[in-house]
Amino acid sequence: MIEIRGLTKSFQDLNVLNDINLTIEKGEVVALIGSSGAGKSTLLRSINLLEIPDKGTIRIGELEVDIVKRTKAETLELRKSTAMVFQQFHLFRQKTALENVMEGLITVKKVVKEEARKIALLQLEKVGLLDRIHHYPKQLSGGQQQRVAIARALAMQPQILLFDEPTSALDPELVDEVLETIRKTAEEGNTMLLVSHEMSFVRRVATRVLMLDKGSIVEDGTREEVFTNPKSERTKQFLANYYRDREPEFAI
C-alpha cells in the first residue's frame, strides 16, 4: 500500500501541490488527469523524491518517510521502492538495451551480473524486444526505447510504477505499441500511478482516476464514475473540452 499525507510543494510563491492526501492499494492502476500545470508530474516526482516536497509523509509498504525529517538512507530506500518511466526515456546512450535494463539491478540492487542478465532478458521478452537486446538507443525507434525503459522499471520489481506521460515524446504511429505494453503491465497486477493525456487509454486501463486542478485533487473515483458521472464542475469542463475535438461520442 502507498499512503501520502499532507504532501505540499511550492516553487517560490506558486503552490504546486496543496496538502495532497492519497492512498493507493496494491494492484491499483491509478491515472492522474488534468490540464498542464495542474501538478501531475510534480506529484509523481515527489513520490520518489526526485522533487523534494516542502512537507508531508510518504509511506510505501513498511517504510514511512517524513519529508522534513528524512535521512539519506530513507530517501534511498524510498527510491528503491519506486520506478519511474519518463517522457524522454533517459536511457544510457553508450549501453545496449540489455545493458540499460541490467544497470540498475547491478548498481542499485547489487545483483550479480549473470542473474541481472537473466532478469533483464525476461523483462525485454515481456515488452517484445528480445531481437533488439544488443541495439543501442540510437538504433531503436522512440517506441522501442520507451519499451526498454518500461522493461528497466519492471526489472527493479518496485512496489509502485510511476509513468509520467510515457507517450508524449513519441510520434503518433508509435504511441499504440507503448500503450499496449503498459496495458499488459497493468494486467499483470502491478501497482501503477500514471499521468496520461490519452483519455481513451485511461478509460481502458485505469481502475481509478484522479483529477488534479491547481495542485489539489478535485475528483477521485472509478473510471466509470469519473468519465460517466463526474462530481466536480472542473472535471466536467476538462473532459468536455478534451473530447470536443477528439471523441465527440464521449463528450459530457
PyMOL commands that set and color helices and strands:
alter all, ss='L'
color gray80, all
select helices_A, chain A and resi 40-47+72-80+97-107+113-126+130-132+137-139+142-155+172-187+199-205+223-228+233-244+248-250
alter helices_A, ss='H'
color red, helices_A
select strands_A, chain A and resi 2-11+14-24+29-33+55-60+63-66+82-85+160-164+192-195+208-213+216-221
alter strands_A, ss='S'
color yellow, strands_A
deselect
rebuild
show_as cartoon
